[in-house]
Amino acid sequence: MIFVPYFVGERSRESARLGEGEVVEPPLPEGPAQRRLAVLYEALAARVQAAARPRVQVGDCTAALGVMAGLQRRGLDPWLIWLDAHGDFNTWQTTPSGFLGGMPLAMLAGLGEQTVMQALGLRPLGAERILLAGARDLDPGERDNLARARVPLVTVEELAGRPPPPGPVYVHLDVDVVNLSEMPAVDYPAPGGPAAAEVRAALDHVFAEAEVAAFSVTGWNPEQHGSERSRATAEALVRGLVD
């Protein structure tokens, strides 16, 4: 497993580590978050490119840019299945907070903030190659962005019964897709959501039926209340998938 213990370029997620493996920890420059993330994800991309079956634990969803860059450098053009309570599809024009962590899926689709994409040499994905599963907390402008881009949205239950796309697939899981009773220690809690067992069933279906080229998981926040409960849930969610 590859471990990236950073939250938007700041090292803070060391104690959320789920397993042994290589830690991505290059010296990061001073300056804006985009500059730091470009260096961090360049190092991540190099490790993903060299791995046969990359399994990556990350501190926030922007790290998916580094994973995708590594896959593209291996000559792959993967589909993307993104499980998340949020859409991560804001741009600078729609974000109510200015938080980069709410933008990575839009970045991958070629929308909005593109600084890190360009630094990594990333080719944007067509919306038809993206599947967003479990999103239930969408900002109004973000919802409009998704509709205009025609990104397919499905429930976790629907994902568990959906035929996989043809060819290589990159699966990204943000553990906040799970309901708060089982995953309380998250940065941006979203009421409702599926049980952990439902999410695991969807993952098992995808891993059994699709050609999974890479898997990444965004962990919980170990500083939040309910961290131990969240760790146990996360361990059950990815057991056997990150080995």
C-alpha positions in Angstrom: 0.0 0.0 0.0 1.1 3.6 -0.7 0.3 6.0 2.1 -0.1 9.8 1.6 -0.7 11.3 5.1 -1.5 14.8 4.0 -4.7 16.9 4.1 -4.6 19.4 1.2 -0.8 19.6 1.4 -0.4 19.6 5.2 0.8 16.5 6.9 -1.8 15.6 9.6 -3.2 12.1 8.9 -0.3 9.9 10.1 -2.4 8.2 12.8 -5.1 7.2 10.4 -2.8 4.7 8.6 -4.5 1.4 7.8 -1.6 -0.7 6.8 2.1 -1.1 6.1 3.6 0.2 2.9 5.5 3.1 1.4 4.9 6.6 2.6 4.9 9.4 0.1 6.6 12.3 1.8 8.7 14.5 -0.5 10.0 17.9 0.7 7.3 20.4 -0.1 7.8 24.0 -1.1 6.4 27.0 0.6 3.6 28.8 -1.1 0.0 28.2 -2.1 -1.6 24.8 -1.8 -1.6 24.2 -5.5 2.2 24.5 -5.6 2.6 22.0 -2.7 0.1 19.6 -4.1 1.9 19.6 -7.5 5.1 18.4 -5.8 3.3 15.9 -3.6 1.3 14.3 -6.3 4.2 14.2 -8.7 5.9 11.9 -6.2 2.6 9.9 -5.8 2.2 9.6 -9.6 5.8 8.2 -9.9 5.0 5.5 -7.4 1.6 4.6 -9.0 3.2 4.4 -12.4 5.7 1.9 -11.1 3.1 -0.3 -9.2 1.3 -3.2 -10.8 -1.8 -2.9 -8.7 -1.6 0.4 -6.8 -3.5 0.6 -3.6 -3.3 4.0 -2.0 -4.5 5.6 1.3 -4.8 9.3 1.1 -5.7 12.2 3.4 -8.1 13.9 1.1 -9.6 13.4 -2.4 -7.3 15.8 -4.3 -4.7 13.0 -4.2 -6.8 11.2 -6.8 -5.0 13.5 -9.3 -1.7 11.9 -8.5 -3.1 8.4 -8.8 -4.7 9.2 -12.2 -1.5 10.8 -13.4 0.4 7.7 -12.6 -2.1 5.5 -14.4 -2.0 7.7 -17.5 1.7 7.6 -17.5 1.4 3.8 -17.7 -0.6 4.3 -20.9 -4.0 3.6 -19.3 -7.2 5.5 -20.0 -9.2 4.3 -17.1 -12.9 4.8 -16.2 -13.4 6.4 -12.8 -15.8 5.1 -10.1 -16.0 7.7 -7.3 -17.8 6.8 -4.1 -18.3 9.9 -1.9 -21.0 11.6 0.2 -20.0 14.8 -1.7 -19.7 15.6 -5.4 -16.2 17.2 -5.2 -17.4 19.0 -8.4 -17.1 22.6 -7.4 -15.2 25.2 -9.4 -14.0 28.7 -8.3 -17.3 30.0 -9.6 -19.5 27.7 -7.6 -17.6 26.9 -4.4 -19.2 28.5 -1.3 -16.0 27.9 0.7 -13.0 28.1 -1.6 -11.9 24.6 -0.4 -9.8 22.8 -2.9 -10.9 19.5 -1.4 -14.3 20.1 -2.9 -13.0 20.4 -6.4 -10.9 17.3 -7.5 -13.5 15.5 -9.5 -14.3 18.6 -11.4 -10.6 19.1 -11.9 -10.3 15.6 -13.4 -13.2 16.4 -15.7 -11.2 19.4 -17.0 -13.3 22.0 -15.1 -12.4 24.9 -12.8 -9.0 24.8 -11.1 -6.5 23.2 -13.4 -3.1 24.3 -11.9 -2.2 20.9 -10.5 -3.7 19.0 -13.5 -1.4 21.0 -15.8 1.7 20.5 -13.5 1.2 16.8 -13.6 0.5 16.7 -17.4 -2.9 15.2 -16.7 -5.4 14.7 -19.6 -9.0 15.4 -18.4 -11.5 12.6 -18.4 -14.7 12.8 -20.4 -17.7 12.9 -18.1 -19.0 9.7 -19.8 -16.0 7.9 -18.2 -16.9 9.0 -14.6 -19.5 7.4 -12.3 -20.3 9.2 -9.1 -21.8 6.9 -6.4 -23.4 7.8 -3.1 -23.3 11.6 -3.3 -26.0 13.2 -1.2 -24.5 16.5 0.0 -24.2 18.7 -3.1 -23.9 22.5 -3.2 -26.4 24.1 -5.6 -23.7 25.3 -8.1 -22.0 21.9 -7.9 -25.3 20.2 -8.7 -25.6 22.4 -11.7 -22.0 21.6 -12.8 -22.7 17.9 -12.6 -25.9 18.2 -14.6 -24.2 20.3 -17.3 -21.3 17.9 -17.6 -23.7 15.0 -17.6 -21.8 13.0 -15.0 -23.9 9.9 -14.1 -25.0 9.8 -10.5 -26.0 6.5 -8.8 -26.7 5.3 -5.4 -24.4 2.8 -3.7 -27.1 0.2 -4.0 -27.4 0.8 -7.7 -23.6 0.5 -8.1 -23.7 -2.9 -6.5 -26.0 -4.1 -9.3 -24.5 -2.2 -12.2 -22.5 -3.9 -14.9 -18.9 -2.6 -14.8 -17.5 -0.4 -17.6 -15.2 -2.1 -20.1 -11.5 -1.8 -19.7 -9.4 -0.6 -16.7 -11.2 1.1 -13.8 -9.8 3.4 -11.1 -12.0 3.2 -7.9 -11.8 6.0 -5.4 -13.5 5.7 -2.0 -14.1 8.5 0.4 -15.2 6.8 3.6 -17.6 9.7 4.4 -20.0 8.0 2.0 -20.9 5.7 5.0 -23.6 6.9 7.4 -22.4 8.9 10.4 -23.4 6.2 13.0 -20.6 4.0 11.6 -18.3 6.7 10.3 -18.6 9.7 12.7 -15.0 11.1 12.5 -15.2 12.9 9.1 -14.3 16.4 8.2 -17.6 17.2 6.4 -20.4 15.1 7.9 -23.4 14.4 5.6 -26.6 13.0 7.2 -28.0 9.8 5.9 -26.1 7.5 3.6 -25.6 3.8 3.3 -24.4 1.3 5.8 -20.8 0.2 5.7 -21.9 -3.3 4.6 -23.7 -1.8 1.6 -20.6 0.1 0.6 -18.5 -3.0 1.0 -21.0 -5.0 -1.1 -20.7 -2.4 -3.9 -16.9 -2.6 -3.7 -16.9 -6.4 -3.8 -19.1 -6.3 -6.9 -16.8 -3.8 -8.7 -13.7 -5.7 -7.7 -15.2 -9.0 -8.8 -16.6 -7.8 -12.1 -14.3 -5.0 -13.3 -10.7 -4.7 -14.3 -9.6 -2.6 -11.3 -6.3 -0.9 -12.2 -6.0 1.2 -9.0 -7.9 1.7 -5.8 -7.6 4.7 -3.4 -9.3 5.4 -0.1 -9.6 8.7 1.7 -9.4 8.0 5.5 -11.3 9.5 8.4 -10.0 12.4 10.6 -8.3 10.9 13.6 -8.7 14.2 15.5 -12.5 14.0 15.3 -14.9 12.5 17.9 -15.5 8.8 17.2 -12.1 8.1 15.6 -11.8 4.5 16.9 -15.3 3.7 15.7 -14.4 5.1 12.3 -11.1 3.2 12.2 -12.9 -0.1 12.8 -15.4 0.7 10.0 -12.7 1.8 7.6 -10.7 -1.4 8.3 -13.8 -3.5 7.5 -14.5 -1.5 4.4 -11.1 -2.1 2.8 -10.0 -5.4 4.3 -8.5 -7.5 1.5 -8.7 -4.6 -1.0 -5.5 -2.7 0.0 -3.2 -5.7 0.5 
